[in-house]
Amino acid sequence: MPERLTLDEFIVATLVSMGPADAAETVKNLRELRMHLSRAAELHDPDLTLDDEISLAQALAITHDANDLEGLRHE
């Protein structure tokens, strides 16, 4: 994994690591991941977009926050 990447690149890497899936499921997962990560990214920096290059550590922190936000939404 590179030291810096965009959140979109991080999403693609995550989907690839999940292994083969049918196209419809992949598109659904892509859309959901983009939505959750963009919401969490706003908490870190309101000007941050999915196309901005950030550190891997920041991408992981945003992903952690996205998971927390999703968990809160379902409680």
Secondary structure, DSSP 8 states (H G I E B T S, - for coil): --SEEEHHHHHHHHHHHT----HHHHHHHHHHHHHHHHHHHHHH-TT--TTSEEEHHHHHHHHHHHHHHHHHHH-
